[in-house]
Amino acid sequence: MRAMHDLGGVEALLGEKIDRSEHELTHFDRSVDALMYLLSHPSRRIIRVDELRRAIESLTPEQYEDLNYYEKWLQAIHDLLIEKDVLDAEEIMLKVAEIRADAAGAA
Amino acid sequence: MTARFRPGERVRVRADWPEVGGVRVHLRTPGYLRGRVGAVERAHGDYANPEKLAFGKPGFPKRTLYMVRFDQRDLWPRGEAPDGTLVADIFDHWLEPATTEQTHD
């Protein structure tokens, strides 16, 4: 049985069209990339790329299906920072609520 | 670590499926190559084992990484380029010497 990311030669997918079009990177995409660059930088090495890949492969099948490329990265970074005790889930939720409130106040 | 295989040597990718059975793993050996036979193109050198790095470990012992060339006809039963080849980087602990009496899987 193949893992959900290991799709080479899977019979059920033969004949499915591959989207080969180039995608413009969004501000979100660039921000997530920058975040991973900073976390993996040799001066910190908080998350290695091997760990990022493992965490992406550990997403639920629903997350893996629903999230786009950089959304998978962000979810994996989130999961790893909690796993490594760099942040905790409550801390993240509080910060997100604070940012949302600020944004609502500014609007 | 001295390279165990020489260029041109026939090797089989181990037909192991550690991802089956609920143990969390991170593997760099794609499913479509497991059990397949190819020829060593060259050794890239010794690298920290990504299967361990992926879980925050230092990745020792280092493993030799080989470039291995496969015939596409051996990989894709209905492929469009049966005369083509495919190269993949495979770590030493996923390879074994290929002998003629062994068959796929």
Backbone of each chain as ProteinMPNN parsed JSONL, in Angstrom:
{"seq_chain_A": "MRAMHDLGGVEALLGEKIDRSEHELTHFDRSVDALMYLLSHPSRRIIRVDELRRAIESLTPEQYEDLNYYEKWLQAIHDLLIEKDVLDAEEIMLKVAEIRADAAGAA", "coords_chain_A": {"N_chain_A": [[0.833, -1.205, 0.0], [0.516, 2.2, -0.866], [1.81, 5.227, 0.545], [0.12, 8.418, 0.974], [1.464, 10.432, -0.388], [3.08, 9.208, -2.161], [3.036, 8.665, -5.212], [3.923, 7.777, -7.676], [3.44, 5.917, -10.592], [1.049, 4.795, -9.726], [-1.69, 2.83, -10.378], [-4.433, 3.615, -10.36], [-4.331, 6.284, -10.93], [-3.464, 6.605, -13.462], [-3.571, 8.213, -16.588], [-4.749, 10.451, -15.576], [-4.93, 13.931, -15.866], [-2.088, 16.054, -15.659], [-1.484, 19.08, -14.085], [0.351, 21.363, -15.641], [0.794, 24.014, -15.694], [2.357, 27.159, -14.926], [2.422, 28.624, -11.692], [1.69, 31.715, -10.258], [3.468, 33.014, -7.537], [1.977, 33.735, -4.454], [1.604, 36.379, -1.97], [1.208, 35.126, 0.444], [2.331, 32.565, -0.107], [5.04, 33.27, -0.45], [5.582, 34.271, 2.068], [5.311, 32.027, 3.732], [7.359, 30.463, 2.722], [9.542, 32.076, 3.396], [9.338, 31.955, 6.169], [9.935, 29.262, 6.66], [12.535, 29.248, 5.689], [13.813, 30.847, 7.584], [13.386, 29.346, 9.924], [14.799, 27.039, 9.349], [17.351, 27.818, 8.952], [20.89, 27.432, 9.218], [21.941, 28.723, 11.488], [19.989, 28.501, 13.366], [18.356, 26.174, 12.995], [15.819, 25.081, 13.686], [13.749, 23.728, 12.461], [14.291, 21.08, 10.329], [14.526, 20.392, 6.812], [13.944, 17.767, 6.244], [12.34, 17.076, 8.377], [10.191, 18.759, 7.898], [9.179, 17.615, 5.557], [8.465, 15.092, 6.563], [6.468, 15.869, 8.369], [4.565, 16.926, 6.638], [3.894, 14.624, 5.282], [2.62, 13.401, 7.348], [0.197, 14.627, 7.657], [-3.414, 14.626, 7.932], [-5.452, 12.575, 5.729], [-7.522, 14.196, 4.795], [-6.587, 16.825, 5.223], [-4.389, 16.693, 3.549], [-5.565, 16.453, 1.08], [-7.146, 18.786, 0.918], [-5.554, 21.087, 1.399], [-3.417, 23.491, -0.205], [-0.128, 23.646, -1.779], [1.678, 25.43, -0.246], [0.058, 25.851, 1.94], [0.05, 23.318, 3.06], [2.722, 23.247, 3.875], [2.63, 25.271, 5.869], [0.81, 24.226, 7.733], [2.288, 21.985, 8.498], [4.582, 23.202, 9.582], [3.402, 24.506, 11.748], [2.491, 22.224, 13.188], [4.963, 21.024, 13.781], [6.267, 22.974, 15.336], [4.735, 22.921, 17.613], [5.054, 20.232, 18.365], [7.783, 20.296, 18.966], [7.818, 21.885, 21.136], [8.287, 24.591, 20.849], [6.346, 26.479, 20.422], [3.053, 26.634, 21.924], [-0.214, 25.195, 21.385], [-2.292, 26.756, 22.399], [-1.135, 29.256, 22.787], [-0.67, 29.936, 20.12], [-3.315, 30.111, 19.17], [-4.302, 32.245, 20.713], [-2.713, 34.339, 19.773], [-3.478, 34.429, 17.088], [-6.155, 35.183, 17.413], [-5.791, 37.716, 18.488], [-4.529, 39.053, 16.352], [-6.554, 38.905, 14.477], [-8.481, 40.492, 15.743], [-7.213, 42.969, 15.774], [-7.049, 43.414, 13.006], [-9.76, 43.58, 12.398], [-10.423, 45.833, 13.847], [-8.961, 47.757, 12.507], [-10.204, 47.839, 10.101]], "CA_chain_A": [[0.0, 0.0, 0.0], [1.294, 3.42, -0.973], [1.459, 6.4, 1.336], [-0.667, 9.336, 0.132], [2.325, 11.312, -1.181], [3.96, 8.359, -2.973], [2.036, 8.405, -6.236], [4.514, 7.355, -8.949], [3.021, 4.641, -11.163], [-0.174, 4.253, -9.121], [-2.595, 2.467, -11.485], [-5.704, 4.349, -10.316], [-4.144, 7.673, -11.373], [-2.998, 6.62, -14.851], [-4.493, 8.917, -17.478], [-5.191, 11.729, -15.003], [-4.184, 15.091, -16.386], [-1.202, 16.763, -14.737], [-1.496, 20.529, -14.306], [1.735, 21.788, -15.865], [0.872, 25.473, -15.818], [3.111, 27.844, -13.878], [1.583, 29.374, -10.764], [2.271, 32.918, -9.671], [3.549, 32.892, -6.075], [1.232, 34.774, -3.736], [2.286, 36.915, -0.786], [1.147, 34.042, 1.439], [3.33, 31.55, -0.48], [6.383, 33.804, -0.169], [5.731, 34.415, 3.524], [5.533, 30.699, 4.31], [8.701, 30.072, 2.295], [10.477, 32.849, 4.216], [9.243, 31.413, 7.523], [10.691, 28.002, 6.687], [13.949, 29.61, 5.514], [14.324, 31.34, 8.866], [13.371, 28.259, 10.908], [15.754, 25.973, 8.994], [18.679, 28.406, 8.774], [21.886, 26.739, 10.062], [22.192, 29.412, 12.756], [18.932, 28.11, 14.319], [18.006, 24.778, 12.708], [14.664, 24.69, 14.504], [13.089, 22.68, 11.666], [15.032, 20.631, 9.144], [13.642, 20.12, 5.676], [13.502, 16.363, 6.367], [11.224, 17.087, 9.33], [9.056, 19.379, 7.207], [8.607, 16.606, 4.664], [7.806, 14.075, 7.405], [5.238, 16.429, 8.937], [3.588, 17.013, 5.539], [3.434, 13.255, 5.038], [1.821, 12.988, 8.503], [-1.104, 15.304, 7.676], [-4.531, 13.699, 7.716], [-5.806, 12.517, 4.303], [-8.376, 15.349, 4.477], [-5.705, 17.983, 5.088], [-3.523, 16.501, 2.382], [-6.406, 16.68, -0.095], [-7.74, 20.134, 0.888], [-4.601, 22.193, 1.477], [-2.507, 23.629, -1.338], [1.284, 23.364, -1.491], [2.238, 26.174, 0.887], [-0.799, 25.616, 3.115], [0.598, 22.092, 3.672], [3.932, 23.664, 4.589], [2.3, 26.041, 7.069], [0.233, 23.294, 8.702], [3.39, 21.151, 8.985], [5.402, 24.053, 10.456], [2.571, 24.635, 12.959], [2.518, 20.958, 13.933], [6.321, 20.771, 14.266], [6.601, 23.923, 16.41], [4.059, 22.413, 18.814], [5.741, 18.981, 18.717], [9.098, 20.595, 19.528], [7.644, 22.754, 22.299], [8.705, 25.972, 20.585], [5.099, 27.186, 20.725], [1.991, 25.679, 22.213], [-1.409, 25.422, 20.565], [-3.079, 27.839, 22.978], [-0.373, 30.458, 22.475], [-0.921, 30.259, 18.711], [-4.717, 30.518, 19.038], [-4.442, 33.58, 21.299], [-2.067, 35.299, 18.876], [-4.339, 34.533, 15.907], [-7.326, 35.966, 17.826], [-5.312, 39.094, 18.655], [-4.292, 39.61, 15.007], [-7.89, 39.065, 13.858], [-9.142, 41.63, 16.388], [-6.519, 44.163, 15.259], [-7.45, 43.601, 11.608], [-11.165, 44.001, 12.415], [-10.425, 47.181, 14.36], [-8.385, 48.633, 11.497], [-11.054, 47.869, 8.895]], "C_chain_A": [[0.865, 1.25, 0.0], [0.83, 4.463, 0.032], [0.86, 7.455, 0.399], [0.183, 10.255, -0.734], [3.146, 10.536, -2.209], [3.151, 7.834, -4.168], [2.599, 7.868, -7.546], [4.003, 5.989, -9.386], [1.775, 4.039, -10.546], [-1.235, 4.071, -10.209], [-3.835, 3.36, -11.543], [-5.572, 5.76, -10.886], [-3.699, 7.759, -12.823], [-4.031, 7.331, -15.711], [-5.018, 10.208, -16.889], [-4.296, 12.852, -15.505], [-3.326, 15.707, -15.288], [-1.237, 18.24, -15.095], [-0.052, 21.015, -14.425], [1.879, 23.304, -15.953], [1.668, 26.058, -14.652], [2.149, 28.619, -12.987], [2.352, 30.584, -10.27], [2.319, 32.718, -8.157], [2.795, 34.045, -5.421], [2.081, 35.302, -2.576], [2.317, 35.858, 0.322], [2.232, 32.998, 1.159], [4.735, 32.017, -0.097], [6.63, 33.92, 1.332], [6.027, 33.068, 4.178], [6.935, 30.213, 3.954], [9.747, 30.768, 3.151], [10.517, 32.313, 5.648], [10.08, 30.13, 7.641], [12.183, 28.266, 6.525], [14.548, 30.02, 6.854], [14.407, 30.212, 9.904], [14.442, 27.211, 10.64], [17.174, 26.507, 8.853], [19.682, 27.748, 9.73], [22.159, 27.423, 11.399], [21.145, 29.051, 13.81], [18.615, 26.626, 14.223], [16.879, 24.281, 13.623], [13.866, 23.6, 13.79], [13.981, 22.345, 10.477], [14.042, 20.316, 8.03], [13.12, 18.679, 5.718], [12.308, 16.26, 7.316], [9.98, 17.698, 8.697], [8.372, 18.344, 6.318], [7.858, 15.546, 5.464], [6.485, 14.592, 7.944], [4.16, 16.58, 7.855], [3.014, 15.62, 5.26], [2.563, 12.735, 6.186], [0.488, 13.726, 8.599], [-2.207, 14.264, 7.523], [-4.83, 13.654, 6.218], [-6.665, 13.715, 3.88], [-7.526, 16.602, 4.295], [-4.886, 17.882, 3.806], [-4.278, 16.809, 1.092], [-6.804, 18.162, -0.212], [-6.72, 21.262, 0.798], [-3.767, 22.27, 0.202], [-1.063, 23.499, -0.853], [1.795, 24.095, -0.242], [1.346, 26.112, 2.123], [-0.365, 24.333, 3.826], [1.854, 22.431, 4.465], [3.57, 24.332, 5.904], [1.7, 25.141, 8.149], [1.342, 22.438, 9.324], [4.291, 21.941, 9.934], [4.697, 24.232, 11.803], [2.689, 23.379, 13.821], [3.9, 20.708, 14.55], [6.692, 21.706, 15.423], [5.935, 23.507, 17.717], [4.759, 21.144, 19.3], [7.064, 19.25, 19.428], [9.028, 21.547, 20.711], [8.203, 24.157, 22.095], [7.526, 26.888, 20.87], [4.112, 26.155, 21.239], [0.706, 26.13, 21.527], [-2.215, 26.62, 21.078], [-2.456, 29.201, 22.665], [-0.662, 30.911, 21.032], [-2.348, 30.777, 18.532], [-4.934, 31.933, 19.57], [-3.877, 34.65, 20.366], [-2.93, 35.514, 17.624], [-5.558, 35.395, 16.231], [-6.963, 37.442, 17.941], [-5.13, 39.776, 17.293], [-5.634, 39.863, 14.303], [-8.591, 40.303, 14.421], [-8.54, 42.945, 15.894], [-6.987, 44.483, 13.844], [-8.88, 44.123, 11.535], [-11.269, 45.456, 12.877], [-9.939, 48.182, 13.314], [-9.312, 48.822, 10.308], [-12.184, 48.896, 9.018]], "O_chain_A": [[1.824, 1.355, 0.764], [-0.357, 4.578, 0.335], [1.06, 7.401, -0.815], [-0.314, 10.807, -1.716], [3.831, 11.137, -3.036], [2.647, 6.711, -4.143], [1.829, 7.532, -8.447], [4.116, 5.014, -8.643], [1.463, 2.879, -10.814], [-1.628, 5.029, -10.875], [-4.244, 3.806, -12.615], [-6.566, 6.369, -11.279], [-3.566, 8.856, -13.366], [-5.23, 7.081, -15.581], [-5.658, 10.992, -17.59], [-3.072, 12.727, -15.555], [-3.764, 15.865, -14.148], [-1.047, 18.615, -16.252], [0.676, 21.071, -13.434], [2.959, 23.815, -16.251], [1.654, 25.526, -13.542], [1.177, 29.201, -13.47], [3.525, 30.485, -9.908], [1.329, 32.301, -7.556], [2.967, 35.202, -5.805], [3.13, 34.747, -2.248], [3.308, 35.713, 1.037], [2.961, 32.593, 2.064], [5.514, 31.27, 0.495], [7.743, 33.696, 1.808], [6.879, 32.97, 5.061], [7.62, 29.619, 4.788], [10.719, 30.148, 3.584], [11.581, 32.226, 6.262], [10.83, 29.948, 8.6], [13.005, 27.594, 7.146], [15.646, 29.596, 7.214], [15.37, 30.131, 10.666], [14.939, 26.57, 11.566], [18.107, 25.729, 8.654], [19.376, 27.529, 10.902], [22.57, 26.76, 12.351], [21.367, 29.259, 15.002], [18.604, 25.912, 15.225], [16.973, 23.22, 14.241], [13.369, 22.667, 14.421], [14.375, 23.228, 9.714], [12.875, 20.014, 8.28], [12.001, 18.403, 5.286], [11.39, 15.47, 7.097], [8.862, 17.231, 8.919], [7.148, 18.213, 6.324], [6.753, 15.147, 5.096], [5.495, 13.861, 7.982], [2.976, 16.382, 8.128], [1.815, 15.461, 5.033], [1.849, 11.746, 6.023], [-0.28, 13.479, 9.529], [-1.965, 13.156, 7.044], [-4.498, 14.598, 5.501], [-6.556, 14.194, 2.752], [-7.712, 17.353, 3.338], [-4.716, 18.86, 3.079], [-3.716, 17.35, 0.14], [-6.798, 18.724, -1.307], [-6.995, 22.292, 0.182], [-3.447, 21.246, -0.401], [-0.811, 23.271, 0.33], [2.281, 23.467, 0.699], [1.829, 26.3, 3.24], [-0.406, 24.262, 5.055], [2.031, 21.963, 5.59], [4.137, 23.999, 6.945], [2.032, 25.267, 9.327], [1.339, 22.195, 10.53], [4.716, 21.422, 10.967], [5.319, 24.123, 12.86], [2.951, 23.457, 15.022], [4.006, 20.246, 15.685], [7.35, 21.287, 16.376], [6.491, 23.71, 18.797], [5.025, 20.993, 20.492], [7.432, 18.54, 20.364], [10.06, 21.97, 21.233], [8.553, 24.834, 23.061], [7.683, 27.944, 21.483], [4.289, 24.955, 21.03], [0.562, 27.291, 21.143], [-2.753, 27.399, 20.291], [-3.149, 30.16, 22.326], [-0.869, 32.095, 20.764], [-2.57, 31.762, 17.829], [-5.653, 32.727, 18.964], [-4.468, 35.715, 20.186], [-3.09, 36.643, 17.16], [-5.954, 36.238, 15.427], [-7.736, 38.313, 17.54], [-5.525, 40.927, 17.107], [-5.826, 40.879, 13.635], [-9.213, 41.065, 13.682], [-9.258, 43.91, 15.63], [-7.28, 45.63, 13.509], [-9.189, 44.995, 10.722], [-12.091, 46.218, 12.37], [-10.433, 49.306, 13.238], [-9.231, 49.822, 9.594], [-12.985, 49.047, 8.096]]}, "seq_chain_B": "MTARFRPGERVRVRADWPEVGGVRVHLRTPGYLRGRVGAVERAHGDYANPEKLAFGKPGFPKRTLYMVRFDQRDLWPRGEAPDGTLVADIFDHWLEPATTEQTHD", "coords_chain_B": {"N_chain_B": [[32.624, 5.512, 5.439], [33.049, 3.017, 3.086], [32.116, 2.78, -0.324], [29.789, 0.294, -1.047], [28.92, -0.801, -3.4], [29.956, -0.966, -6.814], [30.321, 1.159, -9.73], [28.15, 0.207, -12.372], [27.413, -2.176, -11.243], [24.805, -4.539, -10.611], [21.885, -3.947, -8.815], [19.304, -4.548, -6.395], [16.391, -2.909, -5.313], [15.241, -2.929, -2.058], [12.298, -4.729, -1.27], [10.643, -3.64, 0.754], [8.1, -2.405, 2.964], [7.919, -0.241, 5.078], [6.124, 1.741, 5.776], [3.664, 0.661, 6.043], [1.445, -0.39, 8.51], [1.206, 1.41, 10.516], [3.368, 2.594, 11.824], [5.18, 5.561, 12.24], [6.992, 6.858, 9.629], [9.625, 8.234, 7.555], [10.475, 8.167, 4.295], [12.782, 7.856, 1.564], [12.661, 6.37, -0.627], [11.008, 5.694, -3.422], [7.799, 4.079, -3.904], [7.437, 2.856, -6.417], [9.886, 1.831, -7.097], [10.558, -0.196, -5.401], [11.712, -3.454, -4.982], [12.666, -3.531, -7.544], [15.178, -3.915, -10.121], [18.231, -2.362, -10.856], [21.1, -0.584, -12.231], [24.088, 0.459, -10.719], [25.066, 3.75, -11.094], [26.788, 5.715, -10.057], [28.464, 6.459, -6.914], [27.353, 8.946, -4.728], [28.394, 9.787, -2.337], [28.683, 9.906, 1.288], [25.962, 10.432, 3.452], [24.079, 12.046, 6.076], [21.42, 10.199, 7.475], [18.32, 10.648, 6.121], [15.963, 9.494, 6.973], [16.183, 9.399, 9.667], [16.904, 12.025, 10.335], [14.51, 13.234, 9.816], [13.048, 12.868, 12.072], [14.172, 14.447, 13.968], [16.595, 13.432, 14.799], [20.225, 12.981, 14.802], [20.995, 11.552, 12.529], [22.862, 9.528, 12.186], [24.229, 6.174, 11.727], [26.015, 7.663, 8.95], [24.943, 7.234, 5.547], [25.743, 5.693, 2.442], [24.925, 7.288, -0.573], [23.55, 6.362, -3.599], [23.514, 6.853, -7.148], [21.24, 5.349, -9.164], [20.473, 3.544, -12.09], [17.611, 2.679, -13.906], [15.816, 0.527, -16.177], [13.141, 1.739, -18.03], [11.186, 0.005, -18.96], [11.094, -1.923, -17.053], [9.787, -0.733, -15.011], [7.317, 0.548, -15.636], [4.479, -0.917, -16.652], [2.798, -0.161, -18.758], [4.126, 1.908, -19.988], [5.163, 4.889, -21.817], [7.654, 5.167, -22.839], [9.38, 2.76, -23.313], [12.024, 2.152, -23.962], [13.502, 3.939, -22.635], [15.428, 5.239, -19.816], [15.552, 5.577, -16.228], [16.806, 7.535, -13.644], [17.552, 7.37, -10.192], [18.151, 8.493, -6.857], [19.301, 6.46, -4.364], [19.547, 5.271, -1.078], [22.15, 3.369, 0.561], [21.227, 1.427, 2.477], [18.882, 0.606, 1.401], [19.442, -1.017, -0.667], [20.389, -4.112, -2.248], [22.604, -6.718, -3.383], [21.904, -7.707, -6.717], [20.738, -10.781, -7.778], [20.446, -13.355, -10.255], [18.456, -15.297, -9.86], [16.454, -14.183, -8.343], [13.18, -12.756, -8.347], [10.79, -10.155, -9.202], [9.294, -8.656, -6.36]], "CA_chain_B": [[32.004, 4.305, 4.87], [33.451, 2.777, 1.698], [30.959, 2.403, -1.143], [29.63, -1.163, -1.093], [28.677, -1.189, -4.799], [30.776, -0.277, -7.817], [29.557, 1.548, -10.916], [27.828, -0.894, -13.278], [26.916, -3.325, -10.488], [23.337, -4.679, -10.579], [21.371, -3.899, -7.44], [17.859, -4.608, -6.236], [15.846, -2.082, -4.246], [14.522, -3.802, -1.13], [10.836, -4.694, -1.415], [10.107, -3.433, 2.106], [7.057, -1.381, 3.068], [7.861, 0.153, 6.496], [5.025, 2.679, 6.027], [2.448, -0.103, 6.318], [1.419, -0.914, 9.871], [0.939, 2.462, 11.481], [4.564, 3.212, 12.379], [5.504, 6.783, 11.511], [8.294, 6.791, 8.955], [9.863, 9.128, 6.427], [11.287, 7.367, 3.39], [13.187, 8.525, 0.321], [12.68, 5.336, -1.661], [9.629, 5.664, -3.927], [7.18, 2.764, -3.991], [7.539, 2.217, -7.733], [11.207, 1.217, -7.286], [10.779, -1.308, -4.459], [11.767, -4.763, -5.627], [13.154, -3.424, -8.919], [16.617, -4.068, -10.312], [18.88, -1.354, -11.687], [22.563, -0.634, -12.225], [24.701, 1.61, -10.052], [25.723, 4.707, -11.982], [27.923, 6.138, -9.243], [28.182, 6.783, -5.518], [27.438, 10.39, -4.503], [29.082, 10.064, -1.078], [27.963, 9.49, 2.497], [25.097, 11.507, 3.96], [23.24, 11.772, 7.241], [20.245, 9.437, 7.053], [17.127, 11.508, 6.227], [14.893, 8.776, 7.682], [16.363, 9.758, 11.082], [16.841, 13.493, 10.418], [13.101, 13.606, 9.755], [12.483, 12.771, 13.422], [14.969, 15.26, 14.871], [17.818, 12.731, 15.201], [21.369, 13.464, 14.013], [21.092, 10.876, 11.232], [24.012, 8.611, 12.116], [25.41, 6.336, 10.869], [25.8, 8.17, 7.596], [24.701, 6.181, 4.558], [26.166, 6.026, 1.08], [23.827, 7.542, -1.499], [23.925, 5.949, -4.958], [22.675, 7.107, -8.314], [20.954, 4.03, -9.756], [19.741, 3.673, -13.345], [16.643, 1.599, -14.154], [15.148, 0.524, -17.478], [11.732, 2.107, -17.828], [10.306, -1.149, -19.23], [10.987, -2.691, -15.807], [9.045, 0.041, -14.009], [5.97, 0.932, -16.047], [3.968, -1.939, -17.565], [2.202, 0.444, -19.948], [4.817, 3.179, -20.161], [5.247, 5.406, -23.18], [9.056, 5.203, -23.275], [9.964, 1.511, -22.796], [13.465, 2.087, -24.187], [14.157, 4.961, -21.834], [15.902, 4.856, -18.485], [15.207, 6.498, -15.146], [17.802, 7.49, -12.574], [17.047, 7.77, -8.884], [19.142, 8.421, -5.783], [18.84, 5.482, -3.379], [20.519, 5.055, -0.003], [22.752, 2.041, 0.656], [20.48, 0.428, 3.258], [17.729, 0.16, 0.616], [19.933, -1.789, -1.816], [21.046, -5.396, -2.041], [23.129, -7.191, -4.672], [20.875, -8.393, -7.508], [21.151, -12.066, -8.331], [19.544, -13.686, -11.361], [17.319, -16.156, -9.501], [15.394, -13.425, -7.682], [12.204, -12.111, -9.228], [10.123, -9.007, -8.577], [8.488, -8.835, -5.143]], "C_chain_B": [[32.445, 4.164, 3.415], [32.232, 2.31, 0.914], [30.934, 0.895, -1.339], [29.484, -1.644, -2.539], [29.511, -0.336, -5.746], [29.882, 0.157, -8.976], [29.353, 0.348, -11.846], [27.239, -2.1, -12.571], [25.385, -3.336, -10.448], [22.876, -4.743, -9.123], [19.849, -3.984, -7.469], [17.455, -3.678, -5.093], [15.01, -2.989, -3.353], [13.019, -3.611, -1.256], [10.187, -4.596, -0.036], [9.082, -2.306, 2.09], [6.916, -0.95, 4.523], [6.71, 1.097, 6.799], [3.721, 1.961, 6.32], [2.512, -0.604, 7.758], [1.387, 0.163, 10.924], [2.153, 3.07, 12.149], [4.882, 4.46, 11.557], [6.903, 6.68, 10.924], [8.397, 7.928, 7.945], [10.856, 8.417, 5.524], [11.632, 8.153, 2.139], [13.247, 7.539, -0.839], [11.267, 5.189, -2.21], [9.108, 4.242, -4.104], [7.41, 2.071, -5.327], [8.902, 1.582, -7.983], [11.436, 0.014, -6.372], [10.715, -2.642, -5.208], [12.345, -4.732, -7.032], [14.675, -3.491, -8.967], [17.13, -2.973, -11.241], [20.382, -1.519, -11.615], [23.097, 0.639, -11.573], [25.403, 2.482, -11.09], [26.973, 5.239, -11.278], [27.476, 6.358, -7.796], [28.338, 8.294, -5.354], [28.301, 10.716, -3.297], [28.218, 9.622, 0.084], [27.202, 10.669, 3.085], [24.381, 11.065, 5.224], [21.927, 11.17, 6.747], [18.967, 10.262, 7.228], [15.964, 10.832, 6.946], [14.962, 9.075, 9.174], [16.307, 11.262, 11.276], [15.389, 13.95, 10.498], [12.432, 13.561, 11.126], [13.366, 13.47, 14.45], [16.239, 14.595, 15.372], [18.981, 13.22, 14.337], [21.583, 12.719, 12.689], [22.306, 9.981, 11.057], [23.552, 7.172, 12.278], [25.043, 6.934, 9.519], [25.671, 7.0, 6.635], [25.2, 6.637, 3.197], [24.924, 6.207, 0.206], [24.31, 7.209, -2.917], [22.96, 6.515, -5.986], [22.493, 5.763, -9.012], [20.114, 4.235, -11.013], [18.863, 2.439, -13.578], [16.155, 1.68, -15.602], [13.675, 0.813, -17.253], [10.796, 0.917, -18.057], [10.146, -2.011, -17.974], [10.086, -2.009, -14.782], [7.584, 0.238, -14.372], [5.44, -0.085, -17.048], [3.38, -1.343, -18.844], [2.842, 1.798, -20.235], [4.943, 3.586, -21.618], [6.68, 5.429, -23.703], [9.784, 3.945, -22.79], [11.478, 1.428, -22.979], [14.235, 3.109, -23.36], [14.667, 4.416, -20.515], [15.475, 5.925, -17.488], [16.309, 6.409, -14.105], [17.18, 8.01, -11.282], [18.185, 7.645, -7.883], [18.585, 7.541, -4.671], [19.944, 5.27, -2.343], [20.909, 3.579, 0.111], [21.869, 1.018, 1.361], [19.203, -0.009, 2.552], [18.149, -0.749, -0.543], [20.528, -3.117, -1.381], [21.579, -5.845, -3.399], [22.024, -7.942, -5.414], [21.448, -9.698, -8.032], [20.072, -12.513, -9.306], [18.32, -14.483, -10.922], [16.181, -15.413, -8.818], [14.437, -12.842, -8.718], [11.566, -10.951, -8.487], [9.265, -9.454, -7.394], [8.725, -10.203, -4.517]], "O_chain_B": [[32.245, 5.071, 2.607], [31.415, 1.54, 1.42], [31.928, 0.293, -1.745], [29.878, -2.764, -2.865], [29.739, 0.85, -5.51], [28.809, -0.411, -9.183], [30.279, -0.43, -12.075], [26.633, -2.96, -13.211], [24.748, -2.296, -10.277], [23.415, -5.5, -8.316], [19.198, -3.557, -8.423], [18.092, -3.659, -4.04], [14.163, -3.735, -3.844], [12.526, -2.486, -1.339], [9.293, -5.374, 0.296], [9.186, -1.369, 1.298], [5.903, -1.253, 5.153], [6.341, 1.252, 7.964], [2.768, 2.579, 6.795], [3.518, -1.178, 8.176], [1.526, -0.131, 12.112], [2.005, 3.977, 12.967], [4.855, 4.424, 10.327], [7.875, 6.442, 11.641], [7.392, 8.506, 7.534], [11.966, 8.1, 5.952], [10.866, 9.014, 1.705], [13.808, 7.833, -1.895], [10.406, 4.619, -1.539], [9.865, 3.322, -4.411], [7.561, 0.85, -5.38], [9.074, 0.869, -8.972], [12.409, -0.719, -6.551], [9.779, -2.907, -5.963], [12.504, -5.781, -7.658], [15.363, -3.171, -7.998], [16.533, -2.695, -12.282], [20.885, -2.469, -11.016], [22.62, 1.743, -11.839], [26.229, 2.0, -11.865], [28.071, 5.215, -11.834], [26.285, 6.432, -7.497], [29.34, 8.863, -5.788], [28.882, 11.799, -3.228], [27.152, 9.037, -0.107], [27.738, 11.771, 3.199], [24.11, 9.881, 5.425], [21.393, 11.587, 5.719], [18.568, 10.547, 8.357], [15.079, 11.508, 7.469], [13.951, 9.017, 9.873], [15.737, 11.741, 12.256], [15.076, 14.934, 11.168], [11.368, 14.149, 11.318], [13.33, 13.149, 15.638], [16.9, 15.12, 16.268], [18.766, 13.801, 13.274], [22.289, 13.221, 11.815], [22.733, 9.704, 9.936], [22.534, 6.956, 12.935], [23.936, 6.751, 9.012], [26.212, 5.919, 6.87], [25.096, 7.811, 2.843], [23.999, 5.395, 0.238], [25.34, 7.71, -3.369], [21.76, 6.641, -5.739], [23.466, 5.119, -9.403], [19.155, 5.008, -11.005], [19.324, 1.304, -13.46], [16.089, 2.764, -16.182], [13.037, 0.207, -16.392], [9.741, 0.824, -17.43], [9.168, -2.748, -17.85], [9.671, -2.629, -13.803], [6.707, 0.111, -13.517], [5.905, -0.118, -18.187], [3.459, -1.963, -19.905], [2.165, 2.727, -20.675], [4.847, 2.762, -22.527], [6.899, 5.684, -24.887], [10.692, 4.032, -21.964], [12.15, 0.711, -22.237], [15.465, 3.141, -23.382], [14.378, 3.279, -20.142], [15.088, 7.032, -17.864], [16.705, 5.308, -13.722], [16.392, 8.957, -11.284], [19.071, 6.804, -8.034], [17.532, 7.834, -4.104], [21.116, 5.111, -2.685], [20.126, 2.679, -0.193], [21.762, -0.124, 0.913], [18.506, -0.899, 3.039], [17.301, -1.199, -1.314], [21.095, -3.237, -0.295], [21.08, -5.417, -4.44], [21.29, -8.725, -4.81], [22.511, -9.718, -8.653], [18.918, -12.099, -9.196], [17.258, -14.368, -11.534], [15.071, -15.934, -8.716], [14.841, -12.483, -9.824], [11.774, -10.782, -7.286], [8.605, -10.493, -7.437], [8.13, -10.523, -3.488]]}, "name": "protein", "num_of_chains": 2, "seq": "MRAMHDLGGVEALLGEKIDRSEHELTHFDRSVDALMYLLSHPSRRIIRVDELRRAIESLTPEQYEDLNYYEKWLQAIHDLLIEKDVLDAEEIMLKVAEIRADAAGAAMTARFRPGERVRVRADWPEVGGVRVHLRTPGYLRGRVGAVERAHGDYANPEKLAFGKPGFPKRTLYMVRFDQRDLWPRGEAPDGTLVADIFDHWLEPATTEQTHD"}
